[in-house]
Every structure is written in C-alpha cells, then in structure tokens.
Amino acid sequence: MHDRTAGLSAAARHAREFLGGLDDRPVAARVDAAGVRDALGGPLPDRGEAADAVIDGLVAGVEPGLVATAGPRHFGFVIGGALPAALAADWLVSAWDQNAAFHSLSPAAAAIEEITSGWTLDLFGLPKTASVGFVTGGQGANTTCLAAARHAVLAKAGWNVEDDGLIGAPPMHILCGERAHATIDTALRQLGLGARTPIRIEADDQGRMRPDALRDALSHAAGPTIVCAQAGNVATGAFDAFEPIADACTAHGAWLHVDGAFGLWAAAAPALRHLTVGVERADSWAVDAHKWLNVPYDGAMAIVADSDAHVAAMGLAGPYLVADPGQRDGTNYVPESSRRARAFPIYAALRSLGRTGVAELIERNCAQARRMAERLGAIPGARIVNDVVLNQVLVRLPGGDDANRAAVAAVQRDGTCWLGGTTWNDEYMLRVSVSNWATTDDDVDRSAEAIARAAQAVRGPAGAETL
C-alpha cells in the first residue's frame, strides 16, 4: 500500500523552521546558484530515495540560496509575504490536486472561483457583471485582458481575430503612458501586436499619463484603439487620472485597460480610495494577489467588464471536453487549460482578513512607506524623489549614480533588509516597496538605519565617495 503522506511531516517541520526564523535571518541569500548546484547537482541517481530523505536533502542544499522575500524587511520589487491562512490553503491546493479547468473536474474549485470573483469585484467597486480569470501574475493578467481588448476592438471593426488571425486585420492603435510597466510591452509582443508599436503618451514627473496628451493622440487614432492606463506606477506609486482618461476613451470608442498589479488594492482602502476614482469606468483591469493581498505566488486576476469578449479570447472547446451547461469552466477565462486551483489561497486570504482587514493592511503599509521616507530623507544629502502617495519610496543618496549603486549593494550585503535600485529621470536611486503583512514600524526603523549606514560607508568618514 502506498503511503501518500510520506515526506509531508519532514516538509512541515522544515517549513516551520524557515517561517519561524524569518524575522531574524539575513534577508539576502548566502550563496548563489552555483553553490546550490554544487550541493544538489550531479548525475541523476540510479536508485530512488525515501521521501523524507529527499526533502531533508533538498532543504539542506537550497536553504543557503533562499532569499527571505516572505520576511518583513524585503523591500525589493513589490513582493508581499504569505498570510497564514493563504499559505495553509496553498498547501491544500497541492494536496487536493484539483484541476481548475472544468467544473466537471472540480465543482469545488469552480465554486471558489465564483465566490472569490464576487468578493474581489465588490472590494474594488468594479461592475458586478465583470468576469474574472485567475492567472499566474501581473504578466498573465495584462496579457489576458489585452487579448480580450484585441478581440473586442477588432470585432467592432468586423474582424474575428480568433478565427482569422492578425494578417490582413484592420490596423490597430495602442496608446499607453511613457512610464507603463514592462509587462504591457511583453503582453503586446505575445499577442502579436508588437512591443514597439504603442504610441507613448507623455507623463508628468511622477509617471502619470497626461490626459490632455492622450486626448490629442486619440484625435489622430482612427479605427480599433486600446488605451493602457496605470494604477500604481512601479517606481513612484502614482496613479493615472482615470476620470478624464475614461472620458477621452469613451469619446473615441477606445477600450480602456488598467494595469493595477498592486495599486488597484488602494480601491479597497477608504483612506486611499480617492486615488482610484473613475477606475471602475475601464473595460479591463489586471491585479496581483501575491503582491498586496499576500498570498503565495501563482495568484492574480484578469478582470474584464465584457465577459463575452473575455470568453471569446480565452475560451476552450473540444469534442472530448466535458462541459456542464450553466456551470463555470475556469479555462474559459485564462490562457491555460490544466492548472492548479489557484483561487483557494485568495479566498482564504480574503476570508481571514475581511473587508476591514484588507483596508488595514493596505493603509498600514502606506503609512510605513511614509515613515521610511521620513527616515531616509533625514540622511545628510539624501533626497526623496517621489510623492509618497502609496507604498513606494524613491530616494537619491548623495554622490552620484555609482555611489547609489554601491549603496544598494552594501544594503544587500548587510542583510538587515533588501532593496533594489532603479533609474528615474536619468538618475539611479534606491527604491523601497512596502507590501508585507508582517512588516512592523520597528522593521522600517531598523532598515532605515541600515540604509543610512550603507550611505555613510559609501561616502566615507569625510563625506567623499570611496569608489
């Protein structure tokens, strides 16, 4: 008889040890990929090993190469941790091993997708009739939404892109802010629309697309048109002005897509909801749950107001596939067929927090970003570059680009916290993203002190660069 639970006790033990040490362990990895390869590589063994031994060996080999991204002082990129309920549900996703493609394969997964869709639309104040696809991340969400947009604008022009492709299709116009996220370009590339084809709309110093420039560009864009706006610039956290942008799109019959990977969560927080006024007027929205809802990776949502366009772009059918009339088949809303039931952790996170808990999480992290900006702004010669309206902080340390790069490297080596750098308005600077449920004010203060030490070390005791 097979022991289906072999290895689970070992995995749980190692997981508890890792999670129990997250608050204190250095954030950066201690070895690079070569070190992990040396520990675990080599030829495939002829004979198999017991599950417990495999897990113990795996952990021993990879542990030095793990980055504490789930911990409270990882401020690089926009990465949340994993709420306890979401993590526990994610374990069950693997144990239950449900295929969420079809209702016939898992009525449970289909029902949870429906429930979670309703909760999400309600939280964001989006149309109740919108459809939701549970995708891998922000890239998958943007690609899915723009596929629906491609279908809709070409169908309006009398072209069926799903049947006839793009060869010979009416010319399309794609407009997006000059500070749009890279996943928009990648989505356009994957959809055959081209990463270099968008008309780039001028943005202000915070990265917000200028509505007047958009209106002018739309006046010269006849035919099928898609506009990509942004809720939460990845560097500054700034929001496009959705009301005038939506007005312009409506006047010109353009599809409006909003990349809200992390910023759309502001709509769920009363103190920040003003940033998203008008966002409900868009035609599609991309949002990541593993960023600010703090679920494990492989949890995001592609939301489309026109569910028919959504299904037309993503739907799957075949003579051997069992469709249950009137039931939700999740495959009709995402690019994949076979996939894990990724809505379970999102459901668990939302239920564990509730409406007020989601708002508190978002608002607390934003307050911590302001606290971080205040601490970093006190470093001699430092300059906070962005308006800290959300959870992003851009700080330019004294000493030029090389000094700022050296400071980033010094912070990462120190291990108290982890952050990355970016180039904004032709200057290299430090970027801090606060989006972890477990981050405390003390974590912010400890991290700010470590960043100040790194800045001082780079400049040297006399205030000059030591490069």
N, C-alpha and C positions, 0 to 999 in steps of 0.2 A: 504494500500500500504506500502511495506517495505521501510524503509529509509536505503539505502545501505551505506550512508556516516556517519551514527551515530558513534560517537566516534572518527572520524578522526580529527576533529578540536581540541579536547582535546589532542589527541596523538601528533599533530603537535605543539601545544603550549608547552607541556612538553618536546618534543624533542628540540625545540628552546632554552628553558631554560637550558637544560642539555648541549647542544653544546656551548651555549653562555658562560657557566661558566667553560668550560674545561681548559682554560689556567690558571685559578686561583685556582680551587678546589684542595684539597689534593688528591694525586694520589691513596692512599690506601683506601679500604673500611673502613667505620666507625663501622660496625657491622659484625658479622659472620653469617653463615647460620641460626643458632638458632634464632638470632634476627629477621631475615626475616620471619622465620616460625612462631614466636610468633605474628608477625604483621598480617600475611596473612593466617595462617593456621586455624585449627578447622574444624568442620564438614561442609560438603557441604550444603549451604543454601537450604531451601525448595523452595523458590521463587527466580526467577532471578532478576537481576538489570539492569537498563538502561546502555547503552554502555558507556556514559560519566562517570557515577558513577563508573563503573568497572575500566576504565582507570585511573581515579583520585585515586581510592583506591590502584590500583596496583602500581602506581608510588610512592605514599606515603609510601607503605610498602617496596618496593625494593630499593628506592633511597639510603638509608644509606648503603646498601650492594653492591653498584656498585663500581667497580674499574675503574679508568679513563684510561683504556687501550687505548682509542682512542685519548688521550691527548698527548701533545708534550714532556712530561717528563716521559713517561713509557718506560723504557729501559730493561724490563724483557722479557725473551724468544726472539723471533723475531716477533714482532707484529706491524703491520702498523696501521694507522688510517683509515679513510674513506674519500676519496676525495669527495667534494660536489656533483659533477656530478654522481659519483658512488653511493653515498648514495641516491640521488634522484631517480636514476634508480632502486635501490633496493626496494624503496617504491613502485614503479610502478610494479615491479615483483609480489609483493603480491596483488596489486590492480587488475592487469590484470589476475592473477591466471591462467597462461598458463602451461599446462603440456608439458614439452620439450622432451618427449619420442619419439613422432612420428610427422612427417611432417603434417599428416592429422589433428593432434590436434592443431598444431600451426605453420603454414608456417612462421610466423614472427620469432618465436624462432629458427626455423631451419635455416633461412637466417642469423640471427645474429650470430649463431654459426659458420656458414661458413665464414662470413666476419671476425669475431674475430680470427678464426683459421689462416686465411691468414695473418692478421696483426701480430699475435704473432710469426708465423714461420719466417716472414720477419725480425722482430725485433731481434730475436735470431740468425739469419743466419742459420736456420735449413732447411732441404730439403723441397721444396715446396709441394712435394707429400706426406709428412707425414700426418697422421691422428691425430686429437685432440679430446680428450674426456674431457668434463667439469665436474669435480668431486668436492667433498666436500673440500678436503685439501691435504696436502702433503702425509698423510697416504693413502688416496684413490688413489692418483696419482701413488705412488710407487706400490701399490697393483695391480692396473690395468696394469701398464707397465710390471710388473713381471709376470702377468698372460699371457700377450702376449708373453713374453720371454719363459715361460714354454711351451706354445703351439708350438712355432717355433722350439726350440731345440729338443723337443720330436718328432715333425713331421719329422724333418730331419733324426731322427733315426727310422722312420717308425711306430711311435706310435701316436694315436689320443687320447690325454688326455681328451678332452671334452666328447668323447663318452665312453671311456674305463676306465677313472679314472687313479689313480696312482698305484693301486695294480697290480703288475706284470710289471710295466713300466721299461724301461731301467734306470739304475742308473744315477742320475744327479749330477753335481758338481756345487756348488755355491761358488764363491770367492768374498770376499769384504774386504776392509781395516779394520784394527782393531779399527778404530775410526768411523766406519759407524754409521749413525743415527739409533736410536732405531726403527723407523718406517720400516726400512728394515727387521729387525728381525720379527716384527709384521706381515708384509706382507707375509714373508715366512711361518710363522705359519698359517696364514689364508689360504694360498694356499696349505697347506698340505705338504710343503717342509721341515718344521722344523726350529725353531729359532736357534737350536744348531748345525745344520748341516753345515753351511758355513765354508769354510777354511778361517781363518783370516790372512790377509796379513799384514806383518809388516809395520808400519807407522813411519814417522820421528817425530821430536819433535813438529811440527805444525799440525800433524794429517794427513799428506799427505801419501797416499799409495805409497810404494816404487816400481817403475816399475820393477826393477831387481828381487825383491822378487816375484812379480806377474808372471814374465816370468818363473821363476824357478818352481813355483807352477803349472802353466799351463802345463809345460812339463810332469807333473805326473798326469794330469787330462784328461784321455781319455774318449770320449763319450760326451753326451749333457752337455754343460757348459754355465753358466751365470756368468758374472763379474759385480759387482756393484761398480761404482766409485762415486765420490762426487764433486760437485761444491759448495763450501762454507761450511767448517766444522762449525758445530753449536756452537762450543766454540771459535775457533780461526779465522774462516772465510777463512781458507786456501783452495786452490784448488788442486785436484789431477792433475798430468801431463798427459793430455789427449792424446797427440800425441804418446808417447811411449806406453801408455796403449792400445790405439787403435791398434797400430802396433802389440802388443802381442796378442790381441784378434783376429785380422784378421788372423794372422799366425796359430792360433789354432782353428779357426772356432767357437769362443765363441761369444755369444750375449753380447754386452756392454750396460748396463743401467747406466744412470747418475741421481743421486739424486741431483737435483738443486733447491730444495724448495725455497730458497731465493737467492742463489749465481748465478743461471743462469741469473738473471736480469743484471749481470755485462756485459753480451754479448750485451746488448742494450746501453751501455755507452762507447763512444770512449776511454775515459781515462782509462777504466778498462777492455776493451775487450781482452787485452793480456792475462788476467788470464784464459780465456776460449778457447784459441787456441786449435783446434783439437776436441772440444766438438761436433761439427757437424758430426763427424765420428761415433758417438754412434748409437745404434739401438733404444733406447728409452730414454725419458727424463721426469722427474717429476718436476713441478714448481708450486709454490703457488702464486696466485694473491693477496690474502688477506694479505700477508706479505709485499712485497715491492712495489706492484702496488697500495696498499692502497685502496682496495675495501672491502666492508663488508664481514664478514665470509661466508663460503659456496661458495668459488670461487677459483678453482685450475684447473690445466690442466695436463692430461696424454697424452704425445705425443709419437707416435710410427712411426718409419720410414716405417715399413712394415704394411700397412693398412690392408692387408688380415689377418695377424696374429692378429692384434688388433680386428678386427670384429669376427674372429674365436673364440677368447677368451671371448668376451663380448656380441656377437650378441644374439638377442632375436627374436623368431618367434612363431606364434601360429595361429590357424585357424580363430580366431575372430579378430586378429590384422590387421588393415588396413595399408598396405604398399603401398607407392607411388613410382613406379619404377623411378629411376633416381633422387630421392629426398633424402635429408639427414634425417635419423631417428636417433636422438641423442642417443637413448637407445642402439644402437649397439656399442657405444664407452665407456660406463660406466657401473658400476655394477648395477645401479638402473634401474627400469622401470619408474614408476611415480616419477617425481622430478620437482622442481621449475626450471624456465628458468634462470639459474644462469649465462648465458653468457651476459645478458643485462648490469649488472654493470661493467663487464670487458670491454665491448665495450665502455661504457660511459667514463670510466677512460682513456682508450687509446685515445679516440677522444678528451677528454678535455685537455690532456697533449700534444698529438702529439709526434712524434719521439724525438724532441729536449727536450720536457718537461720530458719525461721518463728518458732520459740521465741525465738531470739536477738534477732531484730528486735523482737518484742513486748516482751521483757524489757528490752532496751536503751532503747527509747523511754520505758518506765515509769520506769526509773532516771533518765533525763534529765528527766522531769517532776518527780521528787523533787528533783533538782538545781536546777531552775528555781524550785521552791517555796522552797528554802533561800535562794537568791539574792534572790528578791523579798521574802521575809519579813524580810530584813535592811534593807530600805528603811525609814528612820525613819517610824514611824506606820502602816506597812503591816500588813495582817492577812491571812493565808492562811485562807480561809473553809471550804474542804472538807478532808476526809480524803483525802490524795493516794494513793488505792489503785490507780490505773491511770495514765492518761496525761493527765488533766485537772487544771488548776490554776485555782482562783478566787482572785483577790487583790483586796482592797479597799484602795485607797490613801486616805490621809488627805484631808480637805477636802470630803467630801460627794459627792452624785451628779454635780453639774456639774463638779467637779474631776476625777472619774473619767472622765467623758465627754471632757473636754478632754485628759486624758492619753492615751486611746485615739486621739483624732485626732492628737495630737502624735507618737505612736509611728508611726502610719501615714504621716504626712508625712515623718518622718525617713528611713524606708526601710530601716533596718537589718534590721527584722523587721516582721511584720504580725500583728496580733491583733485580736480583736473584743471587744465588751462584752456583758454580759447582766444581767438583773435577777434576783436571787436573794433570797428573803425580804425583798422590798421595798427592796433596796439595789442600786444599779447598781455593777458592778465589772468588772474585766478578766478575760477568760477565755483561757487558754492551752491549746492542744491539741497534743500532740507525737505525730506519727504518720508521719513521713517517714523512709524508709530511709537517706537521705543525711545526716540531722542528726547533727552531732558535738557533743561536750561544749563545744568552742570556740564553736560556733554558739549554744548555750544561754547561755554566759557573755557573749558579745557582745550577745545580745539582752537579757539581764537588765540589762546596763549601759545599753543604750539606753532601756529602760523606766524605769530609775532616773533617767536624765537627764530624761526626759519628766515624771516625777513631780515632780522638783525645779523644772523650768521652770514647771509649772503652779502650784506653791506659791509660787514666788518666793524670792529670797535670804533674806527674813526669815521664811519659813515660812508666809506668808499666801497665800491664793488670789489669783491675778492674773486674775480673770474679770470 
